[in-house]
Amino acid sequence: MNHHTPGDDAENELFARLAAEMAEDGVVDLAKARAERRPTTAVLDDGDEDGPSVYVDQPAPAPLPVPEDTRRPILPAWLLSKAELRTQLAYVAGQMGHTVAYHAIRTPLYASRLAVRSPRGAARVMNFLGRWTSDAEGQPLRAAAARREDAELYLKLSRQRDGRVRLRTLISLLASVFGLAAAIVLLVMTSTATLLALAAAVVLALGVAGAPADEPLIGRAVVKAKAPKLTSDMVVRALESLGIGGITSAKTKGSSITFPAPIMRDGPGWRADVELPHGVTVADVMGRRGQLASGLRRPVGTVWPEQKAGDHPGRMILWVGDQDMAKAKQPAWPLARKGTVDLFDPIAFATDQRGNWVNVTLMFIAGIIGAVPRMGKTFLLRLLMLIAALDPRAELHTYDLKGTGDLDPVGEKVSHRHRAGDDDEDIEYAIADMRELRAELRRRTKVIRSLPRDVCPESKVTSKLADNKALRLHPIVVGVDECQVWFEHPKYGGEFEEICTDLVKRGPATGIVLLLATQRPDAKSLPTGISANAILRLCLKVMGQVENDMVLGTSAYKQGIRATTFTRDDKGLAYFIGGEGADAQIVRSVFVDAPNAEAIAQRGREAREQAGLLTGHAGGGQDAAPATAPAYDLLADLLAVMGPDEPKLWSETIVARLAELRPDAYGPWAGLEGRAKADQIATALKPYGITTGQVWGTTDAGKGANRRGVDRTEILKAVTERDKKRDAG
Ligand SMILES: Nc1ncnc2c1ncn2[C@@H]1O[C@H](COP(=O)(O)OP(=O)(O)OP(=O)(O)O)[C@@H](O)[C@H]1O
């Protein structure tokens, strides 16, 4: 065994040097050699004759820790951001412009007010002149001297007064004479306009002199917003009123809430950095936003606690806006008037509490939107579809299952596939489209797999690949409003669920994006296979924890991410999770009404026309509708081919009979091999919850055998179930 320690190293080095010295001059200075040892070894002189003892394994001095202080920005954030600087400058210019306009329009009012006040002004001026000439201000002093019978002082004051009065009377007389002369000259020599202007100036000046002290001439053009300043006392009081155990017990122990940075202005509101007591998390506070707002005496829509990114869970940023988030003015959406987009880039679609833009990247995601009715879910879905419409490469599929036509502005202008309503034919159209999409998904996975690594390094579509028309990997964006109609459909529900789950799981990498909106987020209307795999999540107001977690992900509610805290007035406000592992944030989506939606979609249409990419429904060409498979009802057909006297049949027998019944629909099945026939039947029955099993039967040759087959009673059960649902619906 070869143990090797730092001590060994030191000894080896010592002996190496001794050997070298001996070789040089034959004399060894042992003490010198020891003293020259590595500085990291400590030398202790313990009086030992052999020389001082040497400690080995002495640790090297630890480097001084560099404190991880947070440096506060030299320039405020609004000075560095072009957009914010523009907002601030626009604000100042707007305020000034408003003030000027406000007063300009009131000039006649001000002039007439001054004219009314001018007689009083004239009287005040005459009175002042009279008092000045007669030295009235000295009168109280003289009276006091007379009262105290101070003759000397009285005489002195009287003399001074006589002098003053004489001088001032002279000045007044001269001024009157010259004034009169000047007036006559002016009257004779100047034009009437000048005279009128002068007269007006005199009247206005007299009006100013005649102003009553309690009535200002002009009012305020801008009344300051009344949101009071946020102070640390307010924050502490509000936090202590939440009834959070950790805060209350910390208070009794004397430790409390601290503020690592001063409370300051941040955008249109106040920002407080708060260090919560040990063991209290920001999530605890976020779950009690309503109580916090009450504690701060502010509207709920202005109070936004959030976790400071990258810090410990007790470090909170409390942002208190001047205005309710849902009511504050939103900046104009950059895409409202002009521009197209690249769907692979982040695109602004909403603002945060501070009015800053929040982006969404629509590629490589599958998204769900949930909310109670009338909160803006459809508008939000339409907004995302409008963004997609602005990338001319994107192929849109829009389904408005409520049937009110909210998606028509997009659908009619640009969609490759579009339908509003939930009639049988709408559903047939949709299922045919979804089947096509599933086939397309499979084609795309194969194309991507076949691409060389340097062209497709991450095994997913890139913007460049999407540009390549030959590969046909352009973005496909499917938007479905009220998607529960599909999943609860008695006939195709299972198939819709199967295809959509596949699209949610495998679609994103292949450039297929599925966006589903529902007003009833529960396991039936939003199957868990879909909700669990969605990446983009948008939750407007919901009523309970279950719906909240369904849309925002498991245990979101427990973490304080609660869309239940939105009020009925918070239309368009949503919790937004924009990517895998992204933090939830509250956003206010851009509001685009129907006429504007139409104008934006028209822009998307024109861009497609220019690029020669307008296809399908909006293109009105041969591919205007999906190639619907002949309408057939598998369950009814099965009952038709399985007589009541044949409770169980082999799958291959069924396939042969189905092919005979409807060659168009089932013909291809008959061409499959024996095993594939059974698989085909199994796959086709899966959406109805029917499984195939081993069935006893006899071959044509009369030989008995067990093979895969179908039980007729199960088909009957499924049909009865379906009819029941259909009647209820
Ligand atoms: N971003 C927004 N900002 C302000 N108001 C909005 C916003 N989005 C929608 N609204 C308002 O909310 C109303 C309801 O919107 P929308 O029709 O999208 O609701 P919904 O949740 O789809 O309702 P339903 O469940 O009945 O379909 C709209 O009429 C609109 O005026």
PDBQT file of the ligand as one rigid body, heavy atoms in Angstrom, charges set to zero:
ROOT
HETATM    1  N1  LIG A 801     -58.363  42.012 -21.846  1.00  0.00    +0.000 N 
HETATM    2  C1  LIG A 801     -59.545  42.500 -21.533  1.00  0.00    +0.000 A 
HETATM    3  N2  LIG A 801     -59.646  43.681 -20.917  1.00  0.00    +0.000 NA
HETATM    4  C2  LIG A 801     -60.831  44.189 -20.582  1.00  0.00    +0.000 A 
HETATM    5  N3  LIG A 801     -62.002  43.596 -20.836  1.00  0.00    +0.000 NA
HETATM    6  C3  LIG A 801     -61.998  42.433 -21.444  1.00  0.00    +0.000 A 
HETATM    7  C4  LIG A 801     -60.770  41.811 -21.824  1.00  0.00    +0.000 A 
HETATM    8  N4  LIG A 801     -61.068  40.656 -22.417  1.00  0.00    +0.000 NA
HETATM    9  C5  LIG A 801     -62.400  40.551 -22.402  1.00  0.00    +0.000 A 
HETATM   10  N5  LIG A 801     -62.968  41.610 -21.828  1.00  0.00    +0.000 N 
HETATM   11  C6  LIG A 801     -64.406  41.832 -21.641  1.00  0.00    +0.000 C 
HETATM   12  O1  LIG A 801     -64.977  40.687 -21.062  1.00  0.00    +0.000 OA
HETATM   13  C7  LIG A 801     -66.130  40.284 -21.767  1.00  0.00    +0.000 C 
HETATM   14  C8  LIG A 801     -66.202  38.785 -21.800  1.00  0.00    +0.000 C 
HETATM   15  O2  LIG A 801     -65.184  38.293 -22.615  1.00  0.00    +0.000 OA
HETATM   16  P1  LIG A 801     -65.262  36.876 -23.321  1.00  0.00    +0.000 P 
HETATM   17  O3  LIG A 801     -66.392  36.814 -24.237  1.00  0.00    +0.000 OA
HETATM   18  O4  LIG A 801     -63.914  36.590 -23.853  1.00  0.00    +0.000 OA
HETATM   19  O5  LIG A 801     -65.538  35.992 -22.045  1.00  0.00    +0.000 OA
HETATM   20  P2  LIG A 801     -65.578  34.440 -21.957  1.00  0.00    +0.000 P 
HETATM   21  O6  LIG A 801     -64.857  34.107 -20.705  1.00  0.00    +0.000 OA
HETATM   22  O7  LIG A 801     -65.124  33.829 -23.206  1.00  0.00    +0.000 OA
HETATM   23  O8  LIG A 801     -67.090  34.207 -21.731  1.00  0.00    +0.000 OA
HETATM   24  P3  LIG A 801     -67.902  32.894 -22.105  1.00  0.00    +0.000 P 
HETATM   25  O9  LIG A 801     -67.468  31.892 -21.152  1.00  0.00    +0.000 OA
HETATM   26  O10 LIG A 801     -69.303  33.337 -21.978  1.00  0.00    +0.000 OA
HETATM   27  O11 LIG A 801     -67.498  32.579 -23.506  1.00  0.00    +0.000 OA
HETATM   28  C9  LIG A 801     -65.998  40.878 -23.150  1.00  0.00    +0.000 C 
HETATM   29  O12 LIG A 801     -67.226  41.298 -23.623  1.00  0.00    +0.000 OA
HETATM   30  C10 LIG A 801     -65.049  42.033 -22.983  1.00  0.00    +0.000 C 
HETATM   31  O13 LIG A 801     -65.742  43.259 -22.988  1.00  0.00    +0.000 OA
ENDROOT
TORSDOF 0
